[in-house]
C-alpha cells in the first residue's frame, strides 16, 4: 500500500504539467528503441488520480513559507472576536489591497495581514500599521507563516 501511495503522490505532482494529462497513457505507449511498460491498476487508482488532477486544476493560488503581520491576538471569546473584527474593518478601510486573515485556534482569535516573501517586506507594512494605528502598536509584530499565498500567481 505504501508503494501505491508513493506512485499516487508522484502522479499527483506530475498533474501540474502538460505531460500529465494522461501520464499513464504516455507510460503505456510504445516508442521505438525503448522498453515496454505494462501498467496494471485498479479503477480506484484512476479515480484517485482524476480527483487529484481536478484538485490541482481548481487551485487558484500557490503557497510558500513567508511572513505576515499579526495585529491582534486575544483569548476572551466574544470580546476578542469583536475586537479582531473591528481591527480588520479598520485595516481594510485604510489598506484595501492588504489581505486579512481572521482565525480562531482555541482559545485564541488572531488577525494577520499580508502575504510577504521576506521579513523586510513585512517590516515595511508593520511600521506603516504602527504609524497609522498607534494605539495597537504593542500588538503589531511580524510572524512566520508556512502558508503564505503568492499574489503573483493569482489569475494566471
Buried (B, 14 or more C-beta within 10 A) or exposed (E): EEEEEEBBEEBBEBBEEEEBEEBBEEEEEEEEEEEEEEEEEEEEBEEBBEEBBEEBEEEEBBBEEBBBBBBBBBEEEEEBBEBBBEBBEBBBEEBEEBBBBBEEEEEBBBBBBBBBBEEEBBBEBBEBBBEEBEEBEEBBBBEEBEEBBBBEEEEE
